[in-house]
Amino acid sequence: MIRHILTLVLIGCLALPATALGQEEEEGEATGGAVLVVSSFKCDYAELGTINSNWEEYWLPVFQELVDEGMIDASGTYYHLWGDEWNVNWYIVSEDVPAFLDAYQEGFRRIGERYREVPEILDYCTEHKDSFYELGPKTDAAGYGG
């Protein structure tokens, strides 16, 4: 499972044209700020509790370490209440794409090292996709503890 997701994300990363990562800023483009990486899944609604428990037990402790060590800014999950069929989502916020890739590889290395078997999210889900976003202007983090 870990290798499957890691392979999918790394393929997506390698598919990014090098020019997209090194483009000079032009008027109207994003500012070169932090990146938000989102992995979205179409999952069986009856298994959302199991999926959430697995994230809490295996993934979040490792990625919290990466936050504490300054490798990434944040990581977490969110579940769809109303919207489309992409009902399970995992996100990571990092300084830039290379920082994300370093942290992502390290996170999966640690998970593989600590746990003999991690439940596969794809056992409960039919599809998966990854998206990279460059963050633009934002509000202050008041009121939600962020």
N, CA and C atoms as an extended XYZ file, in Angstrom:
438
Properties=species:S:1:pos:R:3:atomname:S:1:resname:S:1:resid:I:1 pbc="F F F"
N         0.814       -1.181        0.000 N   MET     1
C         0.000        0.000        0.000 CA  MET     1
C         0.861        1.249        0.000 C   MET     1
N         1.822        1.299        0.904 N   ILE     2
C         2.684        2.470        0.985 CA  ILE     2
C         3.401        2.666       -0.343 C   ILE     2
N         3.936        1.596       -0.860 N   ARG     3
C         4.660        1.701       -2.132 CA  ARG     3
C         3.726        2.128       -3.258 C   ARG     3
N         2.477        1.631       -3.233 N   HIS     4
C         1.518        1.979       -4.280 CA  HIS     4
C         1.232        3.477       -4.288 C   HIS     4
N         0.923        4.036       -3.128 N   ILE     5
C         0.619        5.468       -3.044 CA  ILE     5
C         1.872        6.278       -3.342 C   ILE     5
N         3.008        5.886       -2.772 N   LEU     6
C         4.257        6.598       -3.025 CA  LEU     6
C         4.583        6.601       -4.516 C   LEU     6
N         4.403        5.472       -5.155 N   THR     7
C         4.675        5.386       -6.587 CA  THR     7
C         3.774        6.332       -7.371 C   THR     7
N         2.485        6.360       -7.019 N   LEU     8
C         1.554        7.243       -7.724 CA  LEU     8
C         1.934        8.709       -7.554 C   LEU     8
N         2.266        9.100       -6.341 N   VAL     9
C         2.617       10.500       -6.100 CA  VAL     9
C         3.932       10.846       -6.780 C   VAL     9
N         4.908        9.985       -6.688 N   LEU    10
C         6.198       10.277       -7.311 CA  LEU    10
C         6.088       10.330       -8.830 C   LEU    10
N         5.257        9.483       -9.411 N   ILE    11
C         5.041        9.557      -10.859 CA  ILE    11
C         4.433       10.902      -11.213 C   ILE    11
N         3.459       11.326      -10.396 N   GLY    12
C         2.846       12.631      -10.627 CA  GLY    12
C         3.858       13.754      -10.514 C   GLY    12
N         4.734       13.656       -9.543 N   CYS    13
C         5.763       14.688       -9.355 CA  CYS    13
C         6.734       14.712      -10.526 C   CYS    13
N         7.123       13.540      -10.977 N   LEU    14
C         8.067       13.481      -12.077 CA  LEU    14
C         7.431       13.936      -13.389 C   LEU    14
N         6.116       13.837      -13.459 N   ALA    15
C         5.423       14.265      -14.668 CA  ALA    15
C         5.340       15.782      -14.771 C   ALA    15
N         5.573       16.480      -13.659 N   LEU    16
C         5.576       17.938      -13.713 CA  LEU    16
C         6.738       18.388      -14.581 C   LEU    16
N         6.481       19.203      -15.563 N   PRO    17
C         7.598       19.685      -16.373 CA  PRO    17
C         8.562       20.499      -15.523 C   PRO    17
N         9.830       20.301      -15.758 N   ALA    18
C        10.842       21.038      -14.997 CA  ALA    18
C        10.656       22.535      -15.154 C   ALA    18
N        10.161       22.938      -16.288 N   THR    19
C         9.955       24.375      -16.500 CA  THR    19
C         8.873       24.922      -15.586 C   THR    19
N         7.898       24.115      -15.217 N   ALA    20
C         6.834       24.593      -14.327 CA  ALA    20
C         7.383       24.868      -12.941 C   ALA    20
N         8.391       24.115      -12.527 N   LEU    21
C         8.964       24.312      -11.206 CA  LEU    21
C         9.942       25.480      -11.183 C   LEU    21
N        10.513       25.833      -12.320 N   GLY    22
C        11.533       26.863      -12.342 CA  GLY    22
C        11.127       28.116      -13.099 C   GLY    22
N         9.847       28.285      -13.386 N   GLN    23
C         9.403       29.443      -14.139 CA  GLN    23
C         9.668       30.733      -13.394 C   GLN    23
N        10.003       31.753      -14.150 N   GLU    24
C        10.119       33.071      -13.562 CA  GLU    24
C         8.719       33.624      -13.382 C   GLU    24
N         8.559       34.438      -12.355 N   GLU    25
C         7.274       35.046      -12.081 CA  GLU    25
C         6.911       36.042      -13.160 C   GLU    25
N         5.694       35.963      -13.613 N   GLU    26
C         5.175       36.931      -14.550 CA  GLU    26
C         3.985       37.602      -13.908 C   GLU    26
N         3.621       38.762      -14.415 N   GLU    27
C         2.493       39.485      -13.859 CA  GLU    27
C         1.252       38.593      -13.884 C   GLU    27
N         0.526       38.553      -12.752 N   GLY    28
C        -0.689       37.767      -12.663 CA  GLY    28
C        -0.470       36.339      -12.198 C   GLY    28
N         0.777       35.898      -12.070 N   GLU    29
C         1.049       34.539      -11.614 CA  GLU    29
C         1.150       34.505      -10.092 C   GLU    29
N         1.119       33.308       -9.539 N   ALA    30
C         1.263       33.129       -8.098 CA  ALA    30
C         2.625       33.644       -7.648 C   ALA    30
N         2.788       33.795       -6.363 N   THR    31
C         3.949       34.498       -5.813 CA  THR    31
C         5.126       33.617       -5.427 C   THR    31
N         5.089       32.336       -5.699 N   GLY    32
C         6.207       31.476       -5.321 CA  GLY    32
C         6.150       31.084       -3.856 C   GLY    32
N         4.948       31.082       -3.292 N   GLY    33
C         4.776       30.758       -1.885 CA  GLY    33
C         4.748       29.264       -1.633 C   GLY    33
N         4.225       28.936       -0.487 N   ALA    34
C         4.132       27.543       -0.064 CA  ALA    34
C         3.237       26.744       -1.012 C   ALA    34
N         3.373       25.421       -0.938 N   VAL    35
C         2.539       24.551       -1.756 CA  VAL    35
C         1.610       23.721       -0.871 C   VAL    35
N         0.456       23.418       -1.432 N   LEU    36
C        -0.527       22.536       -0.823 CA  LEU    36
C        -0.631       21.328       -1.736 C   LEU    36
N        -0.378       20.152       -1.188 N   VAL    37
C        -0.497       18.918       -1.952 CA  VAL    37
C        -1.681       18.149       -1.381 C   VAL    37
N        -2.599       17.767       -2.252 N   VAL    38
C        -3.809       17.075       -1.827 CA  VAL    38
C        -3.901       15.734       -2.539 C   VAL    38
N        -4.086       14.681       -1.770 N   SER    39
C        -4.391       13.357       -2.315 CA  SER    39
C        -5.861       13.101       -2.023 C   SER    39
N        -6.648       12.875       -3.068 N   SER    40
C        -8.083       12.675       -2.919 CA  SER    40
C        -8.442       11.250       -3.318 C   SER    40
N        -9.420       10.696       -2.608 N   PHE    41
C        -9.833        9.316       -2.806 CA  PHE    41
C       -11.351        9.224       -2.889 C   PHE    41
N       -11.854        8.308       -3.707 N   LYS    42
C       -13.273        7.952       -3.736 CA  LYS    42
C       -13.396        6.663       -2.928 C   LYS    42
N       -14.006        6.767       -1.740 N   CYS    43
C       -14.018        5.639       -0.813 CA  CYS    43
C       -15.432        5.218       -0.435 C   CYS    43
N       -15.547        4.000        0.049 N   ASP    44
C       -16.796        3.451        0.550 CA  ASP    44
C       -17.193        4.216        1.816 C   ASP    44
N       -18.355        4.844        1.787 N   TYR    45
C       -18.804        5.639        2.932 CA  TYR    45
C       -18.896        4.809        4.212 C   TYR    45
N       -19.207        3.536        4.088 N   ALA    46
C       -19.321        2.675        5.266 CA  ALA    46
C       -17.976        2.449        5.940 C   ALA    46
N       -16.872        2.743        5.251 N   GLU    47
C       -15.528        2.506        5.787 CA  GLU    47
C       -14.832        3.782        6.249 C   GLU    47
N       -15.513        4.909        6.257 N   LEU    48
C       -14.854        6.166        6.632 CA  LEU    48
C       -14.300        6.127        8.050 C   LEU    48
N       -14.993        5.496        8.980 N   GLY    49
C       -14.486        5.376       10.349 CA  GLY    49
C       -13.195        4.580       10.405 C   GLY    49
N       -13.146        3.497        9.665 N   THR    50
C       -11.933        2.672        9.608 CA  THR    50
C       -10.791        3.450        8.984 C   THR    50
N       -11.082        4.134        7.892 N   ILE    51
C       -10.053        4.928        7.219 CA  ILE    51
C        -9.519        6.000        8.156 C   ILE    51
N       -10.407        6.695        8.852 N   ASN    52
C        -9.988        7.737        9.788 CA  ASN    52
C        -9.121        7.155       10.903 C   ASN    52
N        -9.521        6.022       11.446 N   SER    53
C        -8.721        5.378       12.507 CA  SER    53
C        -7.330        5.017       12.007 C   SER    53
N        -7.257        4.513       10.773 N   ASN    54
C        -5.949        4.167       10.204 CA  ASN    54
C        -5.065        5.396       10.017 C   ASN    54
N        -5.647        6.505        9.554 N   TRP    55
C        -4.870        7.747        9.413 CA  TRP    55
C        -4.330        8.163       10.777 C   TRP    55
N        -5.213        8.131       11.783 N   GLU    56
C        -4.784        8.568       13.119 CA  GLU    56
C        -3.694        7.681       13.697 C   GLU    56
N        -3.792        6.381       13.482 N   GLU    57
C        -2.831        5.448       14.073 CA  GLU    57
C        -1.486        5.417       13.354 C   GLU    57
N        -1.502        5.417       12.040 N   TYR    58
C        -0.278        5.199       11.288 CA  TYR    58
C         0.331        6.459       10.680 C   TYR    58
N        -0.482        7.288       10.051 N   TRP    59
C         0.030        8.382        9.246 CA  TRP    59
C         0.280        9.654       10.033 C   TRP    59
N        -0.713       10.100       10.782 N   LEU    60
C        -0.597       11.403       11.427 CA  LEU    60
C         0.550       11.498       12.429 C   LEU    60
N         0.826       10.472       13.248 N   PRO    61
C         1.972       10.605       14.161 CA  PRO    61
C         3.301       10.836       13.427 C   PRO    61
N         3.498       10.134       12.329 N   VAL    62
C         4.742       10.287       11.566 CA  VAL    62
C         4.799       11.672       10.933 C   VAL    62
N         3.706       12.117       10.339 N   PHE    63
C         3.732       13.417        9.688 CA  PHE    63
C         3.741       14.564       10.704 C   PHE    63
N         3.255       14.325       11.925 N   GLN    64
C         3.410       15.321       12.987 CA  GLN    64
C         4.887       15.485       13.336 C   GLN    64
N         5.626       14.391       13.340 N   GLU    65
C         7.075       14.482       13.561 CA  GLU    65
C         7.725       15.375       12.506 C   GLU    65
N         7.291       15.224       11.257 N   LEU    66
C         7.857       16.028       10.179 CA  LEU    66
C         7.517       17.508       10.361 C   LEU    66
N         6.331       17.798       10.872 N   VAL    67
C         5.969       19.185       11.209 CA  VAL    67
C         6.868       19.678       12.331 C   VAL    67
N         6.987       18.876       13.395 N   ASP    68
C         7.803       19.259       14.548 CA  ASP    68
C         9.261       19.493       14.164 C   ASP    68
N         9.744       18.764       13.176 N   GLU    69
C        11.125       18.894       12.709 CA  GLU    69
C        11.293       19.992       11.664 C   GLU    69
N        10.184       20.630       11.257 N   GLY    70
C        10.250       21.721       10.295 CA  GLY    70
C        10.340       21.286        8.839 C   GLY    70
N        10.114       20.005        8.574 N   MET    71
C        10.178       19.529        7.190 CA  MET    71
C         8.943       19.937        6.386 C   MET    71
N         7.793       20.012        7.051 N   ILE    72
C         6.551       20.476        6.438 CA  ILE    72
C         5.858       21.419        7.408 C   ILE    72
N         4.900       22.194        6.893 N   ASP    73
C         4.166       23.143        7.731 CA  ASP    73
C         2.944       22.515        8.384 C   ASP    73
N         2.283       21.601        7.693 N   ALA    74
C         1.059       20.990        8.217 CA  ALA    74
C         0.728       19.750        7.410 C   ALA    74
N        -0.064       18.873        8.019 N   SER    75
C        -0.589       17.701        7.330 CA  SER    75
C        -1.864       17.294        8.033 C   SER    75
N        -2.807       16.787        7.291 N   GLY    76
C        -4.053       16.352        7.906 CA  GLY    76
C        -4.981       15.727        6.892 C   GLY    76
N        -6.151       15.397        7.365 N   THR    77
C        -7.171       14.800        6.523 CA  THR    77
C        -8.429       15.647        6.593 C   THR    77
N        -9.254       15.506        5.590 N   TYR    78
C       -10.593       16.080        5.650 CA  TYR    78
C       -11.525       15.189        4.842 C   TYR    78
N       -12.772       15.175        5.314 N   TYR    79
C       -13.773       14.302        4.731 CA  TYR    79
C       -14.935       15.136        4.229 C   TYR    79
N       -15.498       14.717        3.166 N   HIS    80
C       -16.538       15.466        2.505 CA  HIS    80
C       -17.869       15.291        3.236 C   HIS    80
N       -18.505       16.399        3.539 N   LEU    81
C       -19.839       16.391        4.128 CA  LEU    81
C       -20.901       16.553        3.053 C   LEU    81
N       -20.591       17.393        2.089 N   TRP    82
C       -21.517       17.656        0.994 CA  TRP    82
C       -20.685       18.106       -0.193 C   TRP    82
N       -20.846       17.503       -1.305 N   GLY    83
C       -20.055       17.876       -2.467 CA  GLY    83
C       -20.051       16.770       -3.493 C   GLY    83
N       -18.865       16.326       -3.853 N   ASP    84
C       -18.758       15.300       -4.876 CA  ASP    84
C       -18.319       13.971       -4.273 C   ASP    84
N       -17.921       13.056       -5.133 N   GLU    85
C       -17.594       11.699       -4.696 CA  GLU    85
C       -16.178       11.547       -4.132 C   GLU    85
N       -15.340       12.588       -4.217 N   TRP    86
C       -13.980       12.529       -3.670 CA  TRP    86
C       -14.086       12.822       -2.173 C   TRP    86
N       -14.408       11.785       -1.404 N   ASN    87
C       -14.844       11.987       -0.021 CA  ASN    87
C       -13.751       11.857        1.035 C   ASN    87
N       -12.578       11.390        0.702 N   VAL    88
C       -11.469       11.289        1.657 CA  VAL    88
C       -10.280       12.030        1.057 C   VAL    88
N        -9.712       12.945        1.828 N   ASN    89
C        -8.619       13.777        1.324 CA  ASN    89
C        -7.525       13.904        2.371 C   ASN    89
N        -6.305       13.885        1.912 N   TRP    90
C        -5.128       14.061        2.771 CA  TRP    90
C        -4.346       15.217        2.186 C   TRP    90
N        -3.900       16.113        3.057 N   TYR    91
C        -3.151       17.260        2.554 CA  TYR    91
C        -1.838       17.427        3.303 C   TYR    91
N        -0.899       18.064        2.606 N   ILE    92
C         0.377       18.463        3.189 CA  ILE    92
C         0.667       19.871        2.691 C   ILE    92
N         1.085       20.742        3.602 N   VAL    93
C         1.517       22.088        3.243 CA  VAL    93
C         3.013       22.139        3.507 C   VAL    93
N         3.762       22.610        2.498 N   SER    94
C         5.209       22.702        2.653 CA  SER    94
C         5.722       23.989        2.024 C   SER    94
N         6.973       24.272        2.283 N   GLU    95
C         7.619       25.491        1.785 CA  GLU    95
C         7.624       25.548        0.260 C   GLU    95
N         7.897       24.410       -0.380 N   ASP    96
C         7.933       24.336       -1.832 CA  ASP    96
C         7.868       22.866       -2.236 C   ASP    96
N         7.864       22.589       -3.537 N   VAL    97
C         7.738       21.216       -4.022 CA  VAL    97
C         8.923       20.352       -3.583 C   VAL    97
N        10.171       20.808       -3.707 N   PRO    98
C        11.276       19.951       -3.241 CA  PRO    98
C        11.169       19.602       -1.748 C   PRO    98
N        10.742       20.561       -0.925 N   ALA    99
C        10.581       20.277        0.510 CA  ALA    99
C         9.488       19.235        0.720 C   ALA    99
N         8.406       19.347       -0.052 N   PHE   100
C         7.344       18.335        0.037 CA  PHE   100
C         7.886       16.958       -0.314 C   PHE   100
N         8.594       16.865       -1.429 N   LEU   101
C         9.100       15.570       -1.875 CA  LEU   101
C        10.036       14.945       -0.852 C   LEU   101
N        10.907       15.750       -0.257 N   ASP   102
C        11.818       15.245        0.775 CA  ASP   102
C        11.034       14.723        1.978 C   ASP   102
N        10.064       15.508        2.436 N   ALA   103
C         9.278       15.120        3.612 CA  ALA   103
C         8.422       13.893        3.312 C   ALA   103
N         7.845       13.859        2.140 N   TYR   104
C         6.990       12.738        1.750 CA  TYR   104
C         7.783       11.435        1.740 C   TYR   104
N         8.955       11.463        1.127 N   GLN   105
C         9.800       10.267        1.103 CA  GLN   105
C        10.200        9.861        2.518 C   GLN   105
N        10.561       10.828        3.333 N   GLU   106
C        10.958       10.526        4.707 CA  GLU   106
C         9.792        9.957        5.501 C   GLU   106
N         8.608       10.519        5.315 N   GLY   107
C         7.426       10.006        6.020 CA  GLY   107
C         7.150        8.556        5.664 C   GLY   107
N         7.178        8.237        4.387 N   PHE   108
C         6.932        6.856        3.974 CA  PHE   108
C         8.051        5.933        4.427 C   PHE   108
N         9.280        6.426        4.467 N   ARG   109
C        10.386        5.611        4.967 CA  ARG   109
C        10.138        5.241        6.422 C   ARG   109
N         9.751        6.222        7.222 N   ARG   110
C         9.506        5.978        8.647 CA  ARG   110
C         8.329        5.037        8.867 C   ARG   110
N         7.275        5.224        8.116 N   ILE   111
C         6.117        4.345        8.267 CA  ILE   111
C         6.507        2.915        7.924 C   ILE   111
N         7.231        2.730        6.826 N   GLY   112
C         7.678        1.400        6.435 CA  GLY   112
C         8.612        0.766        7.449 C   GLY   112
N         9.413        1.588        8.096 N   GLU   113
C        10.364        1.108        9.097 CA  GLU   113
C         9.658        0.685       10.388 C   GLU   113
N         8.608        1.394       10.774 N   ARG   114
C         7.935        1.160       12.058 CA  ARG   114
C         6.862        0.098       12.034 C   ARG   114
N         6.207       -0.055       10.928 N   TYR   115
C         5.046       -0.939       10.879 CA  TYR   115
C         5.261       -2.019        9.832 C   TYR   115
N         5.023       -3.252       10.251 N   ARG   116
C         5.159       -4.361        9.305 CA  ARG   116
C         4.096       -4.272        8.216 C   ARG   116
N         2.887       -3.957        8.627 N   GLU   117
C         1.791       -3.895        7.667 CA  GLU   117
C         0.892       -2.716        8.009 C   GLU   117
N         0.702       -1.859        7.048 N   VAL   118
C        -0.190       -0.717        7.199 CA  VAL   118
C        -1.425       -1.006        6.349 C   VAL   118
N        -2.631       -0.865        6.934 N   PRO   119
C        -3.838       -1.116        6.138 CA  PRO   119
C        -3.855       -0.236        4.890 C   PRO   119
N        -4.235       -0.819        3.781 N   GLU   120
C        -4.244       -0.103        2.507 CA  GLU   120
C        -5.531        0.679        2.343 C   GLU   120
N        -5.416        1.995        2.197 N   ILE   121
C        -6.599        2.817        1.982 CA  ILE   121
C        -7.293        2.411        0.690 C   ILE   121
N        -6.524        1.952       -0.288 N   LEU   122
C        -7.129        1.580       -1.564 CA  LEU   122
C        -7.973        0.311       -1.459 C   LEU   122
N        -7.897       -0.405       -0.326 N   ASP   123
C        -8.815       -1.517       -0.090 CA  ASP   123
C       -10.239       -1.004        0.075 C   ASP   123
N       -10.376        0.254        0.483 N   TYR   124
C       -11.682        0.848        0.749 CA  TYR   124
C       -12.078        1.883       -0.300 C   TYR   124
N       -11.213        2.124       -1.258 N   CYS   125
C       -11.429        3.214       -2.208 CA  CYS   125
C       -11.270        2.705       -3.637 C   CYS   125
N       -11.985        3.348       -4.562 N   THR   126
C       -11.938        2.903       -5.949 CA  THR   126
C       -11.011        3.740       -6.820 C   THR   126
N       -10.773        5.006       -6.429 N   GLU   127
C        -9.929        5.880       -7.239 CA  GLU   127
C        -9.096        6.793       -6.355 C   GLU   127
N        -8.032        7.325       -6.951 N   HIS   128
C        -7.104        8.192       -6.232 CA  HIS   128
C        -6.532        9.208       -7.209 C   HIS   128
N        -6.349       10.435       -6.752 N   LYS   129
C        -5.679       11.450       -7.575 CA  LYS   129
C        -4.903       12.392       -6.661 C   LYS   129
N        -3.864       13.013       -7.216 N   ASP   130
C        -3.045       13.965       -6.473 CA  ASP   130
C        -3.066       15.302       -7.178 C   ASP   130
N        -3.025       16.370       -6.399 N   SER   131
C        -2.995       17.723       -6.942 CA  SER   131
C        -1.995       18.556       -6.161 C   SER   131
N        -1.243       19.375       -6.883 N   PHE   132
C        -0.295       20.302       -6.268 CA  PHE   132
C        -0.812       21.711       -6.524 C   PHE   132
N        -0.847       22.540       -5.483 N   TYR   133
C        -1.300       23.922       -5.602 CA  TYR   133
C        -0.259       24.847       -4.993 C   TYR   133
N        -0.066       25.992       -5.602 N   GLU   134
C         0.764       27.024       -4.996 CA  GLU   134
C        -0.170       27.952       -4.244 C   GLU   134
N         0.112       28.162       -2.959 N   LEU   135
C        -0.770       28.976       -2.133 CA  LEU   135
C        -0.553       30.450       -2.423 C   LEU   135
N        -1.636       31.196       -2.461 N   GLY   136
C        -1.608       32.639       -2.676 CA  GLY   136
C        -1.902       33.371       -1.378 C   GLY   136
N        -2.407       34.601       -1.488 N   PRO   137
C        -2.718       35.385       -0.302 CA  PRO   137
C        -3.696       34.651        0.615 C   PRO   137
N        -3.578       34.877        1.925 N   LYS   138
C        -4.434       34.194        2.874 CA  LYS   138
C        -4.774       35.096        4.042 C   LYS   138
N        -5.745       34.697        4.803 N   THR   139
C        -6.126       35.405        6.013 CA  THR   139
C        -5.195       34.992        7.155 C   THR   139
N        -5.286       35.695        8.265 N   ASP   140
C        -4.564       35.293        9.462 CA  ASP   140
C        -5.173       34.024       10.018 C   ASP   140
N        -4.429       33.307       10.827 N   ALA   141
C        -4.866       32.018       11.372 CA  ALA   141
C        -5.630       32.161       12.687 C   ALA   141
N        -6.312       33.248       12.897 N   ALA   142
C        -7.039       33.458       14.156 CA  ALA   142
C        -8.298       32.615       14.203 C   ALA   142
N        -8.608       32.105       15.400 N   GLY   143
C        -9.892       31.488       15.618 CA  GLY   143
C        -9.975       29.986       15.441 C   GLY   143
N        -9.012       29.352       14.805 N   TYR   144
C        -9.110       27.912       14.652 CA  TYR   144
C        -7.868       27.195       15.131 C   TYR   144
N        -6.972       27.897       15.740 N   GLY   145
C        -5.770       27.272       16.305 CA  GLY   145
C        -4.685       27.007       15.296 C   GLY   145
N        -4.807       27.541       14.085 N   GLY   146
C        -3.818       27.271       13.048 CA  GLY   146
C        -2.699       28.265       13.011 C   GLY   146
